[in-house]
């Protein structure tokens, strides 16, 4: 795969990094990322992934832009109110790299459409805030050995975790939360979310995706972010031998 003159200019500052050579860049361009959810985490995550050279993308979101999105979903503006998030995001991202390939789906994931939505992905990034959807995506990825990044944020806090979904070393979302019932966790619409917290979580999500796609070592840990204290903590986790996902 050849890098075009336009891309060489767009990504020139990244390509001169010692840790990110042309071979890594070409590897990145061959991968396909599916992002579920264009919210406060998904918007910055995909914006920076495109800005780093990810070229093949699918965006999945059935929502429209609302005014209360604008404090943290920086792909959108006041002029985008009531427009499809997926449509607007594609337009903005193509303005960063006109040569990237972006497919969009203007629906939310459910048991009937999940296979068509998520097949042929090198990596899936789930930024939804719906527990049933998260569990559905987790099970789909585990059973098909598709790597999954799960990211969430509330208040000033965020968390990001990569599940590599290797059959011989199982670790998934339900190893951490064994029950099918939604955990007793507050939601953004009741306690709020700091735009910067969502943004920081999105950036960590993007970097974790890049680390994985370029074969940089990533151990089994949850990355915890607190925007107010500016603390980032990595907590090691272990697989649950009685995981109910199977």
C-alpha positions in Angstrom: 0.0 0.0 0.0 1.5 3.3 -1.1 1.1 6.5 0.9 -0.1 9.4 -1.2 1.6 12.7 -1.4 -1.4 14.3 0.3 -1.2 11.8 3.2 2.5 12.3 3.6 1.9 16.0 4.1 -1.1 15.5 6.4 0.7 13.0 8.7 4.3 14.3 8.3 4.7 15.2 11.9 3.6 11.8 13.1 5.7 9.9 10.6 8.9 11.4 11.9 8.4 9.9 15.3 11.0 7.2 16.0 8.3 4.9 17.5 6.0 5.3 14.5 7.7 4.6 11.1 6.2 4.2 7.7 5.8 0.4 8.2 3.6 1.1 11.3 1.6 3.7 9.4 1.0 1.3 6.5 -0.1 -1.4 8.9 -2.5 1.0 10.5 -4.0 1.9 7.2 -4.9 -1.7 6.4 -6.9 -2.1 9.6 -10.7 -1.6 9.9 -12.1 0.1 13.0 -15.7 0.0 13.9 -16.8 2.7 16.4 -20.1 2.3 18.2 -21.4 5.6 19.6 -20.6 9.1 18.6 -20.8 10.7 22.0 -18.4 12.5 24.2 -15.9 9.6 24.1 -16.4 8.4 20.5 -16.1 11.8 18.9 -12.5 12.6 20.1 -11.5 9.0 19.8 -12.3 8.7 16.2 -11.1 12.2 15.4 -7.6 11.4 16.7 -7.6 8.0 15.1 -8.2 9.5 11.7 -5.7 12.2 12.5 -3.1 9.5 13.1 -3.7 7.6 9.9 -6.6 5.1 10.5 -8.1 4.9 7.0 -10.9 2.3 7.1 -13.7 3.1 9.5 -17.3 2.2 10.2 -19.4 4.6 12.4 -22.5 3.3 14.1 -25.0 5.7 15.8 -28.7 6.1 15.4 -29.0 9.4 17.2 -29.3 13.0 16.1 -27.3 16.0 17.4 -28.9 17.8 20.3 -27.9 21.0 22.1 -26.9 19.2 25.3 -24.3 17.2 23.2 -22.2 20.3 22.3 -20.2 20.6 25.6 -18.4 17.4 24.9 -19.1 16.1 21.4 -16.7 18.4 19.5 -17.3 17.0 16.0 -20.7 18.8 16.1 -21.8 22.5 16.2 -24.9 24.5 16.8 -25.6 24.3 13.0 -25.8 20.5 13.2 -28.8 20.3 15.6 -31.3 17.6 14.6 -28.9 16.2 12.0 -27.7 12.6 12.0 -24.6 12.2 14.1 -23.2 9.6 11.8 -23.7 11.8 8.7 -22.1 14.9 10.3 -19.2 13.0 11.7 -18.3 11.4 8.4 -18.3 14.9 6.8 -16.0 16.3 9.5 -13.6 13.3 9.4 -13.3 13.4 5.6 -12.2 17.1 6.0 -9.3 15.8 8.1 -8.3 13.1 5.6 -10.2 13.1 2.4 -8.7 9.7 1.5 -10.1 7.8 4.4 -12.9 5.3 3.8 -15.9 5.8 6.1 -19.1 3.7 6.2 -21.9 4.8 8.4 -24.9 3.1 9.9 -27.7 5.3 11.3 -29.1 2.8 13.8 -28.4 1.5 17.2 -27.0 -2.0 17.8 -29.5 -4.8 18.6 -29.5 -8.6 18.4 -31.0 -8.5 14.8 -28.5 -6.2 13.2 -25.3 -6.9 15.2 -23.7 -9.3 12.8 -24.1 -7.1 9.7 -22.9 -4.1 11.8 -19.8 -5.6 13.3 -18.4 -8.3 10.9 -15.0 -7.8 9.2 -13.7 -5.5 11.9 -10.0 -5.5 13.0 -11.1 -3.8 16.2 -14.4 -2.7 17.7 -14.6 0.4 20.0 -17.7 0.5 22.2 -18.5 3.9 23.7 -22.3 3.2 24.3 -23.8 3.9 27.7 -26.5 1.2 27.5 -25.7 -1.9 29.5 -27.8 -4.3 27.5 -26.0 -3.1 24.3 -22.6 -3.4 26.0 -23.3 -7.0 27.0 -24.5 -7.9 23.6 -21.4 -6.4 21.9 -19.1 -8.1 24.5 -20.6 -11.5 23.8 -20.5 -11.1 20.0 -16.8 -10.1 20.2 -15.9 -12.9 22.6 -17.5 -15.6 20.5 -15.8 -14.4 17.3 -12.5 -13.5 18.9 -12.8 -9.9 17.8 -10.7 -7.4 19.9 -12.9 -4.9 21.8 -12.2 -1.6 23.6 -14.9 -0.7 26.1 -14.9 3.0 27.2 -17.1 5.0 29.5 -17.2 8.2 31.5 -19.3 9.9 34.1 -18.8 13.0 36.2 -15.0 13.6 36.2 -14.1 10.0 35.8 -13.5 7.7 32.8 -12.3 4.2 32.2 -10.9 2.3 29.2 -10.2 -1.3 28.8 -9.0 -3.5 25.9 -10.3 -7.1 25.6 -8.1 -8.9 23.1 -10.5 -11.9 23.1 -7.9 -14.6 22.6 -9.6 -18.0 23.1 -6.7 -19.3 25.2 -6.6 -16.3 27.5 -10.2 -15.3 28.0 -10.9 -11.9 29.6 -14.1 -9.9 28.9 -16.5 -7.4 30.3 -18.5 -10.1 32.1 -15.4 -11.3 33.9 -15.5 -7.9 35.7 -19.3 -7.6 35.8 -20.6 -11.2 36.0 -24.3 -10.4 36.2 -26.6 -9.7 33.2 -28.4 -7.1 35.2 -27.3 -3.5 34.8 -24.8 -2.5 37.6 -26.1 0.1 40.1 -24.1 2.9 38.5 -25.2 6.5 38.1 -25.9 7.8 34.6 -24.8 11.0 32.9 -28.4 12.3 32.6 -28.7 12.2 36.4 -25.3 13.2 37.7 -23.7 14.9 34.7 -20.4 14.6 32.9 -17.5 16.9 32.5 -16.7 17.6 28.8 -13.0 17.4 29.5 -13.4 14.0 31.3 -15.2 12.6 28.2 -12.5 14.1 26.0 -9.6 12.6 28.0 -11.3 9.2 28.0 -11.7 9.5 24.2 -8.0 10.3 23.8 -6.9 7.4 26.0 -9.3 5.2 24.0 -7.6 6.3 20.7 -4.1 5.7 22.1 -5.0 2.3 23.4 -6.4 1.4 19.9 -3.2 2.6 18.2 -1.1 0.6 20.7 -3.0 -2.5 19.8 -3.2 -2.0 16.1 0.6 -1.4 15.9 1.4 -4.3 18.2 2.6 -2.2 21.2 2.4 -4.2 24.4 -0.8 -3.7 26.4 -1.3 -5.7 29.6 -4.7 -6.7 31.1 -5.6 -3.6 33.0 -8.3 -1.0 33.2 -7.1 2.6 32.6 -8.8 4.9 35.1 -8.9 8.6 34.4 -9.9 11.5 36.8 -10.0 14.8 34.9 -10.2 16.9 38.1 -7.1 15.5 39.8 -5.4 14.8 36.5 -4.6 11.3 37.7 -4.4 8.2 35.4 -4.2 4.8 37.1 -3.8 1.3 35.6 -5.5 -1.5 37.5 -4.6 -5.0 36.7 -7.5 -7.4 36.2 -7.7 -11.2 36.0 -10.0 -13.5 34.0 -13.0 -15.0 35.8 -12.9 -18.8 35.4 -16.7 -18.9 36.0 -17.4 -16.2 33.4 -21.0 -16.5 32.2 -20.4 -15.3 28.7 -20.1 -18.9 27.4 
